Amino acid sequence: MPQVAPRRWNLTVFALALFFVTIGCREPVDDTRLDVLAADAIDWLVRHQEPDGFWSGAAFDLVCAEEHDEPCGGLAGSAVHDVGLTALAALALMASPTADSDLRGPLDQALEWLVAQQDSTGNLGLADVFNHTYDHAIATLALARAVRLLGRDDLRAPLVDAVRYLREMRTPRLGWRYADFSVEMRQHASDSSVTAWAVHALLAAQQAGIAIEQDVLAQGLRFLVNMTDDDDAQAVADAEEAIEKARAELTRLTKLHDDSASSAAAISAQRSLIQSLEDEAPRAKATGRTGYFERGGLVSRIDAASELFPWSKSEACTAAALSCRLGRVGDTEHLDEAHELMLARCLELLPDVGNPEAFDAYGWHYVSVAVAHPLVPRRDAVRWRDALATTLTELQRTDGCARGSFDPHRFAWGSAGGRVYQTAILALAAQAHRGRHLNPAP
């Protein structure tokens, strides 16, 4: 048997080792900071759960006042949205790896309270509140996750009723928004925010084994597509290619010009064609942005918060739409051009994550959900999670009864949701990398 020279053998071993180190054996992503942040946030939520099982947006500090001299305080949420807040907190607990052990008691209490709020129509929210569709959609999502993740088959019947009501709340514009009696429905019958929650709820219900009418789901997704400025990119590329070909043909005709009338006419016609192509070409490439209720528009903001938190500093609707369009794991084999454009739009937020004007927990949650999809490039997911962990570490409270929570006044929607909302949605964002929210394809 021929012998390999020692030097050549050493080089071969070195090359193989280098290959496996750089390609085959990458360092695992260290999400320890996010895991610690999430655990502390969940601890705060559990400590502030009401004895009846729900979370109170307006009176959460009455619970902490029993054990501490100084309650958490801060902006309070609205009592009419306790269903949505309780569902959001339950979703945060279900995202934890201890959901079926240490957190099972608080979760069962929360789920029982949610079901007790359901009326004969299947609605889980307060029907006389114009935007109770938010509460209902988030609560439907929580029930669906409980069936799939916790094995709560006893919740199937309430889930079926909740899905039926959600379907009936769909508007003529394909998506979802508010109750019919809301004056805002006269101008915009659907928006991408409520629609995203509804689509996620339907996807989760489907994966829990509930029959979903595919046209309802497809039309909700179609509304999100319609709100996204994503399909002009190919049109721009096609137009640029056509113009370049026309210019090349003009160059060819000019070189062949023989002073004949037919040659001059051909050159003139080609110049006219180029001018026409340039006039009709799209003026700008697609932005990849999903609007709140108009195509490619900006996000929604409470008027009083718009100066502190400018519309342009958030891509919440884009991230929400992207997370829905990626859909279930296994349904999509690759990121298409529209997905890549939307992802790039979301990742443009990275330099601003630490900028107080860009503190939008709602948007951060949906970006975290979107980048957790297996098809999103690993480097992009890691960059986002690292930036998020750094900022949340600076923002999370570490003192007294407020330890683990987030001060609502520092975020765009804090004045509407309060401390419970702020802490629950950021706990969800910090845990999205675990993928428990993902809907596996059947």
N, C-alpha and C positions, 0 to 999 in steps of 0.2 A: 504494500500500500504506500503510495507516495507520501512523503512528509511535507507538511506546510512549513515554510520558513517562519521562525519565531516572530520576526518583525511584521511579516504580512498577517500572521495570526493575531497579533496584538492590535493591528489597525482594524482588522475585521471585527474583533470584539468591541473595540472602541466605537466603531460606526454603528453597530447594532445597539449598543448601550445608549448612544446619543439619540438614535431613532426612538427607542421606547421611552426615554425620558421626556423628549420634546413632543412626541406625537402620541404615543400610546399610554403614557402614564402621567397625565396632567394632574396637577395638584387639585384636590377637591375645593370647591368654593367654601369659604369660611363665612357662614351666616350666623355665627355665634352672637354678634351684636344685635342682629334683628331678633333672634330667638329670645335673648334676655329682655329686650324692649317689649316684645309681645307678652312674655310671661309676667312682667311687672304691670302691663296694661290690663291683662286678664285678672290679675290679683286685685287691682283697683275695682274692676267691674264686679267681681264676686263680692267684694266687701260692701258694695253699694247697691246690691240687689235688694229689692223690697221683700218683706216676708211672704207676700203673696206670689212672688216669682217674677214680677215685672221690674223694669227699670223706669224711674220717674225722671223725665226731662227737667221738670220744674222744681221737684222737691227732693232730689237726690241727697242734698246736704243735710237733710233731717236724719238720714241714716248715719252719716259720719259724725253728726253732732252728739250722738249717744256715746261715742267712744273717745272723742277728741275735744279738747277745749276749743279749738278753732276748726270749724267745718271747711271743706274744700273751697266753697264759694265760687266766684266767677260767674260768667253769663249763664243763665238758665235756659233750657230748651222749653218748648211749648208742651203743655200737658196733653193737647189734642193729638200729639204724635207719639204717645207712649208705645203704641203698637209697633210702629216702625223702629223706634229706639230699642225696644225689647228684642225685636227680630234681628236687628243689626248686632246687638250684644250677643245674642245666641249664636249667630253666624261666626262671630269672633271666637267664641268658646269652642264651637265645632271645628274650627280650623286648627285647634291645638292637638298635639299628639296624645294628650291626656283627656280628650273629650269623652271617651268611653270608660274612664276610670275616675280620676279625681274630680273631674268637672261634671260627671253624669248627674249628680244631684241637682246642682243649680240649673243645668240644662233641662232636665225633666220638669222642674218647676216652671221655667220660662215657657216651655212648649205647652204645658197644660194651661197656663194663663192665656197664651195666644189663642188656643182653640176655644177657650171659654168666651172670647170676644167675638167669635164668628156669629153672624146673624143668619136668618133663614135663606138669604140670597147667596150666601157663600162669602160675603164681604167680611174681611177681618178688621178693616179700619172704621173710623167714625163717618158714617154716610153723609152727615150734614157738613163735613169739612171739605172744602172745594178741592184740596189736593190730597185727599185720603188715598188716592191711587198709589202714591209713593209707599205709604204704610202697607197697603194690601199687597203690592208686588213684592216688597222685601219680606213680608211675613210668609207669603207663598213660597218664596225661595227658601226660607228657613225651614218650613215644613218639609219641602222636597229633600233638602240636605239631610234632615233628621231621619227620613225614611231610608235614604241610601247609606248614610254614614253611621247611623246609630241603630239601624234595624228596627225603627219604630213603625212597624206595620200597622199599628192601631191608628196611625195618623193618615192612612191612605184615604179614608172617606172624607175627612176634612180637607185634605189636599185636593181631591177631585172637585169638591164644591168650590174651593178657592180658585182652581184653574178655570172652572166654568165662569165664575164671576169676572175673572181677568179677561177672558175671551170676550165677554159681553161689554167690557169697558173699552174695547178697541174702538178707535174713531174711524170715520170715513177716509181719513188720510193715511190709512194703513197702520199707523202707530198708536201710541197711547199718550194721554196727557192728564187732564183733570176731569172732574165731574161735569156733566152737561150744563149744570146751572152756573158754572163759573163764567164770569164776563170775559175772561181772557180767552176762552174757547172760541169767541166770535172772531178773533183775529188769527189765532194759531191753534188749530185743533189737535196737533201732535207736537211733541218735542223729543229730542234724542235722549234726554236724561231719563224720563219716565219709561220711554220705550226700551232703553237698555236694561233697566231693572226687570221689566216684563219679559223680555227675551231671555235673560238669564234664568228667570223663574221657570219659564216654559221648558228650556233646555234641561234644567235640573229635574223638573217633574217627569219629563220624558225618560231620563235616565233612572228615575226611581220606579219606572214601570207604568206610568200613567199615560194613557193614550192621548196624544196631542194632534189636533187637526193641523196637517202640514201646511195648509194654505195660510193659517193664522201665523204660524212661526215664520214662514217664508215672506209674508207681507210685512211683518215687523222688521225683518232683516232688510227688506227692500226699502223701507222708509229710511233706515240708517244709511244705506247706500246712496239714496237720493239726497241726503243731507251732506254728503261728503264730496268735496272737490278733489276727485281722484282719477277721473277717467279722461281728463284732457291731456295727460302726459303722452299717451300714445298718439293722440291727434297732433300734438305739437311735433313729435318725432316724425310722424308720417309727412307732415307739411314741410318740415325742414329737409327731409329726404327728397320730396318732390321738387322743391325749389332748387336744390343742388343738382339734380338730374336735368332740370330745365336749363340751368346755367351752363352745364357741361354741353348740352346740345346746342346752345347758342354759340359757345366757343367753337364747336365743330362746324357749324354752319358758316360762321365768320371766316374760318380758315379756308372753307371751300368756296367762298364768295367769288363769283365770276362776272360781276357787273350786269348780270341779266336781270330782267324784271322779276322773274320767278324766284331767283335767289334773294333779291332784296325783299320780296314779299314774305319769303320764308323767315328771314331774319326779323322782320317787323312783327310777324305773327308770334315768333318765339319770345320777343321782348314783351309783347302784350300778355302772353301766357305767364311769364315770370311776374309781371306787375300784378296780374290777377291773383296768382298764388300767394304773393306777399300780402295783398290786401285782405284776403280771406283767411289767412293763417291765424291761429290762436295767438293772442298778444302776450300771454304769459303761461308758463308751465303750471300744472295743477299744484295747489298748495298742500294737498293731503289732509286738509283740515275738515273736520265735521262740525257743522254749525248746530246751535241749539234748536232753532226752528226755521233756519233758512240755510240753503246750501253754501257750505264753505264759510259760514258766519262765525261769530264769536260765541263764547260761553255765556251763560246767564250769571247775573250778579244782582244782589240786593243793592238798590240805588245808594244807600248810605255807605256801602262797603266798596263801591266801585273806584273811589279815589285811593283808598288804602291798598286795594287788591285789583289792579287794572285787568281788564278783560284779556288783554294781549299776553298776560303772563301765565295763562292756563290753557291746557289742551285737554281738559276733562272730557269734553264730548267726543273728541277724536279718540282718546284712549278707551272710552266706554264703547264706542262703535267698533273699534278694532277688536276688543275682547269678545264682543258678540259675533263679529264676522269670522273670527278664527273658529268659533263654535266648539264643537266637541273634538277631543283628541282622537285623531284617526280619520276624521272627515276630510282633512286637508293634507295633501302630501307635501306641499311647499308653500312658502310665502309668495303670492303673486305680486305683480308690480304695484297694485293698489295697496296691498298690505305693507309692502316695504316703504312706500311713500308715507303712509300713515304712521308707521313705526318711527321713521326718521323725524317726522313732525313731533312726535311725543318726546323723542330723545333730545330734541333741541332744548328741552327744558333743563337738561342736566346742569348747565352753567348757572341756572337760576334757582336750583333747589334750595340753596342757602340764602336766597334773597327774600327778605320778609314780604315783599310785594307779591311773591310767587307762592306763598304758603296756602296751598289749596289741597287739603287732605282728601277731599273727594276725588280730585284729579290724580293725586298720588296713588290712591287706592287702585284706580282703574289702570294706570300705567303699570303698577306692580302685577295686577292680574294679567294684563296683556303680555308682558315680557316673561311671565312664568310659562307661557305656552312652549312646548318642546321644539317647535320650529323656529322660534326666535333665536338668532345667533347668541351663543353662550356669552360672548364678550359683551354684547349689548346688555344682557340681563345682569351680568356682574357689575358693569359700570353703574347701572341704575341702582341696584341694591346697595352698593357701596356708598353712593351719594346719599341715598335715603337714610341709611343707617347713621351716617355722620350727622345729618341734620336732625333726625329724631332724637339722637343721643343728647343733643344740645337743648332740645325743646321739652323733653319729658321731665315732669316734676319728680324730684327725689326727696322731698321733704314732707313730713307730717302725714296727714290723712290723704293729701292729694298725691302722694307718691305713686308713680306709675301712670298717672293721668296726664292730659295735655290741656293747657289753658286755652279755652275756646276763643278768646278775643284775639289771639294771634293768627287765626285762620279765616279764610274768606267766608265760610258758612258757619263760623262759630256762633254768631249772634242768633242764628236760626235754630241750630241743633243743640248748643250747650255742651257741657263737659262730657256727658254720657255719649252723645253722638261723636264728638271729637275723638274720644279715647277708643270707642268701638271700631270706628272706621280705620283708624291708624293701626289698631291691633290687627285688623284684617290685612292692611297693606303690608305690615311687617311679616305676616305669615304666608303671604301668597306664594312664596318660593317653594313651599311644601307641596303645592299642587292639589290639596284636598278639595279645592273648589272646582277643579277641572272635571268636565263631564266626559267620561270615557265613552268612545263610540261602541255601540252594541256589537 
